[in-house]
Amino acid sequence: MLTAYLKRQWKLLLLLAGAVAVFAAVFALYSLPVEAVAYAGLLCLMLGLVLFALGYSAFLRRHRELEGLLRKVHESVLPLPPPRGVLEADYQALLRAVCADRVCLAAENRDRLEDMTDYYTLWAHQIKTPIAAARLLLQEDPGAVGTEVEVELLKIEQYVDMVLGYLRLDSESTDYVLRDTDLDGLLRQKQYKLCGILNGIDTKSYDPATDPNLAENYTAANFKAHKLACKKELQSIFGLHDWPVPVLAMVTRLVGHKGVDLVRHVAQEVVNNGIQLVVLGSGESEYESFFSELAARNPGAVGVRIGFVPSLARKVYAGADMFLMPSKSEPCGLSQMVALRYGAIPIVRETGGLRDSIHDSGDGKGNGFTFRNYNAHEMLEAIRYGEEIYYDRRKSWNKMVERAMNADFSWEHSAKQYEQLYEEL
């Protein structure tokens, strides 16, 4: 605070320093006694310190008054202190005008929200009448498609209930209580009631043996002869050099919780290591701009497509050697399962469903590479370890690809877990 006050008074301090210099020069020219000069200087210094202390005290008092006003900024009329000068009065008048305008806007928005809430509440209640009538008609004459219509009516009712629930959130008479609650302790107490089952993928649709989007189809038994053609096609599509180097791919939404900020920190190091990078996705503009600029700086080594094309995504899975998924959080995740299916070795962070589905190959038995902490350089080390096995232990790499392609993440596998859970109840 003292620094702020000194910066505010810098002109006055500069003037005083100049005055001292002038008086010192005059006293020196007239050869006045040093004692007289020192005595006068001491008196002036003491007077200056007193004035400085008074000024600083007033500055602090004013600062505390403004801090108090900041805590009351939500009020419609701010209790401003008396102005000290014309300029301060002008600023206060401007501030009062802004506050008045804000109050008017708040009132208008409140009225508009109330009108909208009343309208949708009325609509949600009225729509229940034709739904009930349709149910009565189905009971009298279900017809050939009665079951399908019943299912669709149930969906409509759920949507209506969702709208009503949303409207109740802002209602003054709501009985909802919304607050932050730590669930960790509760879940630990009730963990015997919890069971996590991974989602599955459509293994008939995601099948490199029959996928019509691939340059050549392949299986876990013959991928060494045919997957290379898919890689060459991918390099051509994304403008990469046709070099025998590992291709690291991402098919993702370009948002923070997908771990894209980690990639941003070490992407250039990854490319400098001789790895080609392919990115397919869209999302936040800062990440889209970053990867586009990275590709422009590294032609032939980085390929980026902003957007999502399902057929192109399948070419990426088939042509990539490694698939990067460094999510900050991932309840389940499906991309790593698709990557396994197509023989692209996942490199993932140990979180949520990624931890449950991808096991590190450090023991020679895993189906990918993992890193624990949300740290860019830990991720980089996992990528380098994968690159090392790709170059120096090719036999181990091929066995890992085979294990990955044979991993069962079908819905049939998940359904069996659900059946087992139901049987235990």
Secondary structure as the mmCIF struct_conf table of DSSP 4:
data_model
#
loop_
_struct_conf.conf_type_id
_struct_conf.id
_struct_conf.beg_label_comp_id
_struct_conf.beg_label_asym_id
_struct_conf.beg_label_seq_id
_struct_conf.end_label_comp_id
_struct_conf.end_label_asym_id
_struct_conf.end_label_seq_id
HELX_RH_AL_P HELX_RH_AL_P1 LEU A 2 ARG A 8
TURN_TY1_P TURN_TY1_P1 GLN A 9 GLN A 9
HELX_RH_AL_P HELX_RH_AL_P2 TRP A 10 LEU A 29
TURN_TY1_P TURN_TY1_P2 TYR A 30 SER A 31
HELX_RH_AL_P HELX_RH_AL_P3 VAL A 34 ARG A 71
TURN_TY1_P TURN_TY1_P3 LYS A 72 HIS A 74
BEND BEND1 GLU A 75 VAL A 77
HELX_LH_PP_P HELX_LH_PP_P1 LEU A 80 PRO A 83
BEND BEND2 GLY A 85 GLY A 85
HELX_RH_AL_P HELX_RH_AL_P4 VAL A 86 GLN A 126
TURN_TY1_P TURN_TY1_P4 ILE A 127 ILE A 127
HELX_RH_AL_P HELX_RH_AL_P5 LYS A 128 GLU A 140
TURN_TY1_P TURN_TY1_P5 ALA A 144 VAL A 145
HELX_RH_AL_P HELX_RH_AL_P6 GLY A 146 LEU A 169
TURN_TY1_P TURN_TY1_P6 ASP A 170 ASP A 170
TURN_TY1_P TURN_TY1_P7 GLU A 172 SER A 173
HELX_RH_AL_P HELX_RH_AL_P7 ASP A 184 GLN A 189
TURN_TY1_P TURN_TY1_P8 LYS A 190 LYS A 190
HELX_RH_3T_P HELX_RH_3T_P1 GLN A 191 LYS A 193
STRN STRN1 ILE A 201 ILE A 201
TURN_TY1_P TURN_TY1_P9 THR A 203 SER A 205
BEND BEND3 TYR A 206 TYR A 206
TURN_TY1_P TURN_TY1_P10 PRO A 208 THR A 210
TURN_TY1_P TURN_TY1_P11 PRO A 212 ASN A 213
BEND BEND4 LEU A 214 GLU A 216
TURN_TY1_P TURN_TY1_P12 ALA A 220 ASN A 222
HELX_RH_AL_P HELX_RH_AL_P8 PHE A 223 ILE A 237
TURN_TY1_P TURN_TY1_P13 PHE A 238 GLY A 239
BEND BEND5 PRO A 244 VAL A 245
STRN STRN2 VAL A 247 VAL A 251
BEND BEND6 THR A 252 THR A 252
STRN STRN3 LEU A 254 LEU A 254
BEND BEND7 VAL A 255 VAL A 255
HELX_RH_3T_P HELX_RH_3T_P2 GLY A 256 LYS A 258
TURN_TY1_P TURN_TY1_P14 GLY A 259 GLY A 259
HELX_RH_AL_P HELX_RH_AL_P9 VAL A 260 ASN A 272
TURN_TY1_P TURN_TY1_P15 ASN A 273 GLY A 274
STRN STRN4 GLN A 276 GLY A 281
STRN STRN5 GLY A 283 GLY A 283
HELX_RH_AL_P HELX_RH_AL_P10 SER A 285 ARG A 297
BEND BEND8 ASN A 298 ASN A 298
TURN_TY1_P TURN_TY1_P16 PRO A 299 ALA A 301
STRN STRN6 VAL A 302 ILE A 306
BEND BEND9 GLY A 307 GLY A 307
HELX_RH_AL_P HELX_RH_AL_P11 PRO A 310 GLY A 319
BEND BEND10 ASP A 321 ASP A 321
STRN STRN7 MET A 322 MET A 325
BEND BEND11 LYS A 328 LYS A 328
BEND BEND12 PRO A 331 CYS A 332
BEND BEND13 LEU A 334 LEU A 334
HELX_RH_AL_P HELX_RH_AL_P12 SER A 335 ARG A 341
TURN_TY1_P TURN_TY1_P17 TYR A 342 GLY A 343
HELX_LH_PP_P HELX_LH_PP_P2 ALA A 344 ALA A 344
STRN STRN8 ILE A 345 ARG A 349
BEND BEND14 GLU A 350 THR A 351
HELX_RH_AL_P HELX_RH_AL_P13 GLY A 352 SER A 357
STRN STRN9 ASP A 360 ASP A 360
HELX_RH_3T_P HELX_RH_3T_P3 SER A 361 ASP A 363
BEND BEND15 GLY A 364 GLY A 364
BEND BEND16 ASN A 367 ASN A 367
STRN STRN10 GLY A 368 GLY A 368
STRN STRN11 PHE A 369 PHE A 371
BEND BEND17 ASN A 373 TYR A 374
HELX_RH_AL_P HELX_RH_AL_P14 ALA A 376 ASP A 392
HELX_RH_AL_P HELX_RH_AL_P15 ARG A 394 ASN A 406
STRN STRN12 SER A 410 SER A 410
HELX_RH_AL_P HELX_RH_AL_P16 TRP A 411 GLU A 424
#
